[in-house]
Amino acid sequence: MNNIKTLTEYAVIGGGPAAICAIAKLYSYGIPGNKIIWVDPQFKVGDFGTKLSTGSSVPGNTTVASYQKVNNAIYTAIPACVPTVEQKIKFEITVLSPNTTCSLRVATQPLQHITETLRKLVYSIKGIVHAVYTTKDGIRLDIKTNDIISNVMVKRVILAIGASPKTIKLPDYITIIDPYTVFVKSELKQYLDKNPNITTVAVIGSSHSAALATMHLVQAGIHVKQFMNKEYKFAMPAIAPDGTRYIQYDNTGLKGEVATFTRQLLHDKKTDKTKYAQLWEYYIEKNIEALLSTRLSKCTHAVICIGYTPSSSLQINGLSISTFKYNKYSTQIIHADGRPVTRIFGIGIAYPTEVIATSGEIEFAVGVEKFWNSINDATLHKWIS
């Protein structure tokens, strides 16, 4: 066992967009690179840059301008991250209109460049954190790298560990399809080619993910029965009473290609004239379980899009990460009974901050720009103090 006993300031666990934002914010705030440990098994921008960018990639629901705002903020704060002209030419996002959306694969390219630069500025470890223990001397991380377990001591830990789709119990005759397979059109095609007898799939949820799954399935000629606990919302420009321009339902509404397709699908469903509308039926009931108990007939497969849960197998003080909650405002990780865990914080899709939109809706801030904005001076003060 290789032990690193020197106590350093921070460990950021994870390599996705939230982790990149956390590293960039800490470094630009004045924390020396040798005081920051960054741990991830791949450093490929997490699921954002791997599972969701494979093949034809997932169509994004974020504007090019939003991604570029974060990229440019990092370039300004950390000049070493500024790409060369040759590097920038390779970023497909640079030639796209700011108000359009782009695939996650395209959005990943500059984030991968930023990752590679930040790894040179901080102490990065390519490995998996299996356990975190709070001790009187600091926080101990057990990190597995090439089958070797190392102990690292730090003062504070930022969990940016990503998340996996939540699931629910369905009848045994229903085969669950991984949502990530359905989100990427080319991956779905491969799955359907291997399972040619699939005719009717249940899609459970009313989120952007559910709409994306429905779009790809009906476009592939699959009959979809969708079970929703609320009607779809669509992100749209709005003006507040004080004249402020904002996007209503920015965090919860459909955007981009998925929004366009779903609007048309809802419109066509009224006449049932298009082939896509004929392939789609939907039911809205707050108690989805009640719907599922009576209307799953003819469905052999299902895609579950009801939210996300931390995806890591990491343990804190011997307890599974799934047993912990988090403070939606302070980002602090807490025990199930509400007791805070000393100096361990969470950020990203597994631990999104709660915000009140201009329109008054309470939403969770998820997305690259949302993660960047969530790590504001108040958040950094909590992490540092």
C-alpha positions in Angstrom: 0.0 0.0 0.0 1.4 3.4 -1.1 0.7 6.1 1.5 0.7 9.8 0.8 0.6 11.3 4.3 1.3 15.0 3.4 -1.9 16.9 4.3 -3.0 19.0 1.3 -6.0 21.4 1.0 -8.5 19.9 -1.5 -9.5 16.8 -3.3 -12.0 17.0 -6.2 -13.5 13.6 -7.1 -14.8 13.2 -10.6 -13.9 14.4 -14.1 -17.2 15.7 -15.6 -18.2 19.3 -16.3 -19.0 20.0 -12.6 -15.5 18.8 -11.5 -13.9 20.9 -14.3 -15.7 23.9 -13.0 -14.7 23.2 -9.4 -11.0 22.8 -10.3 -11.0 25.9 -12.4 -12.8 28.0 -9.7 -10.5 26.8 -6.9 -7.4 27.4 -9.0 -8.5 30.9 -10.2 -9.5 31.8 -6.7 -5.9 31.5 -5.7 -5.6 28.0 -4.3 -2.1 26.8 -5.5 -2.2 23.8 -7.9 0.0 21.7 -5.5 -2.8 22.1 -2.9 -5.4 20.5 -5.2 -5.7 16.8 -5.9 -8.0 15.8 -8.7 -9.0 12.2 -9.0 -10.9 10.4 -11.9 -10.4 7.1 -13.6 -10.5 8.6 -17.2 -10.4 12.4 -17.3 -12.6 12.3 -20.4 -15.3 14.8 -19.2 -17.3 12.1 -17.3 -20.4 10.5 -18.9 -20.9 13.9 -20.7 -17.8 13.1 -22.8 -18.0 9.3 -23.0 -21.3 7.5 -22.7 -23.3 10.5 -23.9 -20.9 11.5 -26.7 -20.5 8.1 -28.2 -21.6 7.4 -31.8 -24.1 10.0 -33.1 -24.0 11.6 -29.6 -26.8 13.0 -27.5 -28.5 16.2 -29.0 -27.9 18.9 -26.5 -30.5 21.2 -24.9 -28.1 24.0 -24.1 -27.1 26.8 -26.4 -23.7 27.2 -27.9 -23.5 30.6 -26.2 -24.0 29.0 -22.8 -21.1 26.6 -23.3 -18.9 29.3 -24.7 -19.6 31.6 -21.8 -18.1 29.0 -19.4 -15.2 28.2 -21.8 -14.3 31.9 -22.1 -14.6 32.5 -18.4 -12.1 29.8 -17.7 -9.8 31.1 -20.5 -9.9 34.5 -18.8 -9.4 33.3 -15.3 -6.7 30.8 -16.3 -4.7 32.0 -19.3 -2.9 28.6 -19.6 -6.2 27.1 -20.7 -6.5 29.4 -23.7 -6.3 27.1 -26.8 -3.9 27.8 -29.6 -5.3 28.9 -33.0 -4.7 25.4 -34.3 -6.5 23.8 -31.4 -9.4 26.2 -31.6 -9.9 25.4 -35.3 -10.6 21.8 -34.3 -13.4 22.8 -31.9 -16.6 22.4 -34.0 -18.5 24.7 -31.6 -16.5 27.7 -32.7 -18.3 27.8 -36.1 -21.8 27.3 -34.8 -24.4 30.1 -34.3 -24.5 31.1 -30.6 -28.2 30.7 -30.3 -28.3 27.1 -31.7 -27.9 24.0 -29.6 -25.2 21.3 -30.3 -24.5 17.7 -29.5 -22.7 16.8 -26.3 -19.8 15.5 -28.4 -19.2 18.9 -29.9 -19.5 20.6 -26.5 -17.0 18.2 -25.0 -14.1 19.2 -27.3 -13.1 22.4 -25.5 -13.9 20.9 -22.1 -11.4 18.1 -22.9 -8.8 20.6 -23.8 -9.4 22.5 -20.5 -9.2 19.2 -18.6 -5.8 18.4 -20.1 -4.5 21.8 -19.2 -5.8 21.8 -15.7 -4.3 18.4 -15.1 -0.9 20.0 -15.6 -1.6 22.7 -13.1 -2.9 20.5 -10.2 -1.9 17.1 -8.8 -4.1 14.7 -10.8 -4.5 11.0 -10.0 -5.9 8.6 -12.5 -7.8 6.2 -10.2 -11.0 5.5 -8.4 -11.8 6.7 -4.9 -13.3 3.7 -3.0 -13.6 5.3 0.4 -13.4 8.5 2.3 -12.9 8.7 6.1 -13.1 11.8 8.3 -10.4 11.7 11.0 -9.0 14.1 13.6 -6.1 14.7 11.3 -8.1 15.4 8.2 -9.9 13.4 5.5 -8.4 10.2 4.2 -9.1 9.0 0.7 -8.5 5.4 -0.4 -7.6 5.5 -4.1 -7.2 2.5 -6.3 -4.7 3.0 -9.1 -3.5 0.1 -11.2 -4.5 -2.3 -8.5 -2.5 -0.4 -5.9 -4.4 1.3 -3.0 -3.0 4.7 -1.9 -4.0 6.8 1.1 -4.2 10.5 0.5 -4.9 13.0 3.3 -6.7 16.3 2.5 -8.5 19.0 4.5 -11.6 19.2 2.3 -13.4 17.0 -0.4 -15.6 18.1 -3.3 -17.7 15.3 -4.7 -18.5 15.8 -8.4 -19.1 12.1 -8.9 -21.8 12.2 -11.6 -25.1 10.4 -11.5 -26.9 7.4 -12.9 -30.6 7.3 -14.0 -33.0 6.3 -11.2 -35.0 3.2 -11.6 -38.2 1.7 -10.2 -39.5 -1.9 -9.8 -41.5 -3.2 -12.9 -43.0 -6.6 -13.6 -40.5 -9.3 -14.4 -41.6 -9.6 -18.0 -40.5 -6.0 -18.7 -36.9 -5.6 -19.9 -35.3 -2.3 -18.7 -33.3 -0.5 -21.4 -30.5 1.7 -20.2 -31.6 5.3 -20.9 -28.1 6.1 -22.2 -28.6 3.5 -25.0 -31.8 5.3 -26.1 -30.4 8.8 -25.8 -27.8 8.1 -28.5 -29.6 7.3 -31.8 -26.8 5.2 -33.2 -26.6 3.2 -30.0 -30.4 2.6 -30.1 -30.2 1.4 -33.6 -27.6 -1.2 -32.6 -29.8 -2.3 -29.7 -32.9 -2.6 -32.0 -30.9 -4.5 -34.6 -30.0 -7.1 -31.9 -33.6 -7.2 -30.6 -35.8 -7.1 -33.7 -38.9 -8.3 -32.0 -39.4 -5.2 -29.9 -42.6 -3.5 -30.8 -43.9 -1.5 -27.8 -41.7 0.3 -25.2 -42.9 2.1 -22.1 -41.2 5.4 -21.4 -41.7 6.5 -17.8 -41.2 10.2 -17.0 -42.0 13.7 -18.3 -38.5 15.2 -18.3 -36.3 16.3 -21.2 -34.7 12.8 -21.0 -38.1 11.2 -21.3 -38.9 13.4 -24.4 -35.6 12.5 -25.9 -36.2 8.8 -25.4 -39.6 9.1 -26.9 -38.3 11.0 -29.9 -35.6 8.5 -30.8 -37.9 5.5 -30.3 -40.8 6.7 -32.4 -38.3 7.9 -35.1 -37.1 4.3 -35.1 -40.6 3.0 -35.7 -41.2 1.7 -32.2 -44.6 2.1 -30.6 -44.3 4.1 -27.3 -46.6 4.2 -24.3 -45.5 7.1 -22.2 -46.4 7.5 -18.5 -46.1 11.0 -17.1 -46.8 12.6 -13.8 -47.2 16.1 -15.3 -47.4 17.7 -18.7 -44.4 18.8 -20.6 -43.0 22.3 -20.1 -41.1 24.2 -22.8 -38.3 26.6 -22.1 -39.1 30.0 -23.7 -38.0 33.6 -23.6 -40.0 35.8 -21.1 -39.9 39.2 -19.6 -40.2 39.8 -15.9 -42.4 42.7 -14.5 -39.2 44.8 -14.0 -38.2 44.3 -17.6 -35.6 41.6 -17.1 -35.4 39.1 -19.9 -35.1 35.5 -18.8 -35.8 31.9 -20.0 -39.0 30.6 -18.4 -38.6 26.9 -17.3 -34.9 27.1 -18.1 -34.0 24.1 -15.9 -37.2 22.1 -16.4 -38.5 22.8 -19.9 -37.7 21.2 -23.2 -35.2 22.9 -25.5 -33.7 22.6 -28.9 -34.4 19.6 -31.3 -36.3 17.7 -28.6 -38.6 20.6 -27.9 -39.3 21.1 -31.6 -40.1 17.5 -32.2 -42.3 17.2 -29.1 -44.3 20.3 -29.9 -45.0 18.9 -33.3 -45.8 15.5 -31.9 -48.4 17.0 -29.4 -49.9 19.0 -32.3 -50.1 16.0 -34.6 -51.6 13.8 -31.9 -54.7 15.9 -31.9 -55.4 14.7 -35.5 -53.4 11.4 -35.3 -52.5 11.8 -39.0 -48.8 11.4 -38.9 -47.0 8.1 -38.4 -45.1 9.4 -35.4 -48.4 10.4 -33.7 -49.8 7.0 -34.4 -46.8 5.4 -32.7 -47.2 7.4 -29.5 -49.8 7.3 -26.7 -49.4 9.0 -23.4 -51.1 9.0 -20.0 -50.7 11.8 -17.4 -51.4 10.9 -13.8 -49.6 12.2 -10.6 -49.5 8.6 -9.3 -47.5 6.9 -12.1 -47.5 3.6 -10.2 -51.3 3.4 -10.5 -51.0 4.0 -14.3 -48.3 1.3 -14.6 -50.4 -1.2 -12.8 -53.2 -1.0 -15.4 -51.7 0.1 -18.7 -48.4 -1.7 -19.2 -50.1 -4.3 -21.4 -48.3 -5.1 -24.7 -45.1 -3.4 -23.4 -42.1 -5.8 -23.4 -39.4 -3.1 -22.6 -39.2 0.1 -20.7 -37.0 3.2 -20.4 -37.1 4.9 -17.0 -36.4 8.7 -17.0 -37.4 9.9 -13.5 -34.3 11.6 -12.4 -30.8 10.8 -11.3 -29.0 9.4 -8.3 -25.2 9.5 -7.3 -23.5 6.8 -9.4 -20.4 6.2 -7.4 -19.8 3.1 -5.2 -17.8 5.3 -2.9 -18.3 5.0 0.9 -18.0 7.7 3.5 -17.0 6.5 6.9 -18.0 3.0 5.9 -21.5 3.9 4.7 -22.7 3.9 1.1 -22.8 7.2 -0.6 -26.5 6.5 -1.4 -27.3 6.8 2.3 -26.2 10.5 2.4 -28.1 13.6 1.4 -26.9 17.1 0.7 -27.8 20.7 1.5 -29.2 22.2 -1.7 -27.9 25.6 -0.8 -24.6 25.2 1.1 -23.5 22.1 -1.1 -22.5 20.3 2.2 -23.0 16.5 2.3 -25.2 15.5 5.3 -26.2 12.3 7.0 -29.7 11.0 6.6 -30.6 12.4 10.0 -29.4 15.9 8.9 -26.0 16.0 10.6 -23.4 17.5 8.4 -20.3 15.5 7.3 -17.3 17.6 8.2 -15.7 19.4 5.2 -17.2 17.2 2.5 -19.3 19.0 -0.2 -21.1 18.0 -3.4 -21.7 19.7 -6.8 -23.0 18.7 -10.2 -25.8 16.5 -11.5 -25.7 14.3 -8.4 -25.8 17.3 -6.1 -27.4 20.2 -7.9 -28.1 23.4 -6.1 -31.7 24.7 -5.8 -32.5 28.0 -7.3 -35.6 30.3 -7.6 -36.1 31.2 -11.2 -37.0 34.8 -12.2 -40.6 33.5 -12.7 -40.7 32.2 -9.2 -40.4 28.5 -9.9 -38.1 26.4 -7.7 -35.8 24.5 -9.9 -32.5 22.5 -9.7 -29.6 24.0 -11.6 -28.2 21.4 -14.0 -26.0 22.1 -16.9 -22.4 23.3 -17.5 -23.2 27.0 -17.1 -25.4 26.3 -14.1 -22.6 24.4 -12.4 -20.2 27.2 -13.1 -22.6 29.8 -11.7 -23.4 27.6 -8.7 -19.7 27.8 -7.6 -20.0 31.5 -6.7 -18.2 33.5 -4.1 -20.5 32.3 -1.4 -20.0 28.7 -2.3 -16.2 29.1 -2.5 -16.2 30.8 0.9 -18.0 27.8 2.4 -15.5 25.4 0.8 -12.5 27.5 1.9 -13.5 28.5 5.4 
